Amino acid sequence: MIEFWQSVLLGVVEGFTEFLPISSTAHLVLTAKLLGLDQTAFARTFEIAIQSGAILAVLAIYWRKFLDWSVLKKIAIAFIPTGVLGIIFYPVIKDHWLNNLGPMLWTLGLGGLFLILFERFFRPRQQLEDLGSLGYGALVMIGIFQAVAMVPGVSRAAATIVGGLILGMKRSVIVEFSFLLAVPTMLAATGLDLVKNWQEFSASEFGILAVGLAASFIMAHLSIKFLLNYIRRHTFTSFGIYRIALVATIVLVGLLNR
């Protein structure tokens, strides 16, 4: 059973890591393991549904964007690959991948190495200044990149942003688009899981989830502001180093054996 203070802590972790290229899913699973929480049906749903707080943070900051039909159309097109693949692989993701810490650490560490190498060697050939420059094919490709993040530990933000950079988008543009694209992506994941499992939850468990959502909303709001400011002067290399250091620390302290 997740207690209220644990819900707040998990919400803080989820909210702050959701939009950073460090994998919020991996951080949630690791935090839950450190807290000694059992991976019950509610705990697994909690780790998915708590993303709703981050959704609300994006809506609070970018609500005007969602009133623009041209932006909505681009979001919808980019979401299609993730939506289709998510429906297909939902049972495997929740029942198997989220419970397997070993492969998650591999993807977390290798993802960190990839970010370091990407920032070291990738040189953009063009810089698309706005979303209007993206055609349908490029939007679908961004959606495919995002779909790779269904594998826990990959990081939805990292996959989407790297995909946009490869396609020639300006860093600030793809970072903001990754925020917008997160809304239907996380809403679909949360909605699908809650529809399938809400009958099994007690009133107190819904209260615990609400507390986690509130904490996630506050921290996600801060995380978005932090990342937008960070990318003005820095690359993602430090995030890659952090991911590798985190995996090394976990292995050294023997968390895998607990």
Sequence and secondary structure as in RCSB ss.txt:
>XXXX:A:sequence
MIEFWQSVLLGVVEGFTEFLPISSTAHLVLTAKLLGLDQTAFARTFEIAIQSGAILAVLAIYWRKFLDWSVLKKI
AIAFIPTGVLGIIFYPVIKDHWLNNLGPMLWTLGLGGLFLILFERFFRPRQQLEDLGSLGYGALVMIGIFQAVAM
VPGVSRAAATIVGGLILGMKRSVIVEFSFLLAVPTMLAATGLDLVKNWQEFSASEFGILAVGLAASFIMAHLSIK
FLLNYIRRHTFTSFGIYRIALVATIVLVGLLNR
>XXXX:A:secstr
   HHHHHHHHHHHHHHTTTTT HHHHHHHHHHHTT    HHHHHHHHHTTHHHHHHHHHHHTTGGG HHHHHHH
HHHHHHHHHHHHHHHHHHHHTGGG HHHHHHHHHHHHHHHHHHHHH   S  B SGGG  HHHHHHHHHHHHGGG
STTS HHHHHHHHHHHTTB HHHHHHHHHHHHHHHHHHHHHHHHHHHGGG  HHHHHHHHHHHHHHHHHHHHHHH
HHHHHTTT  SHHHHHHHHHHHHHHHHHTGGG 
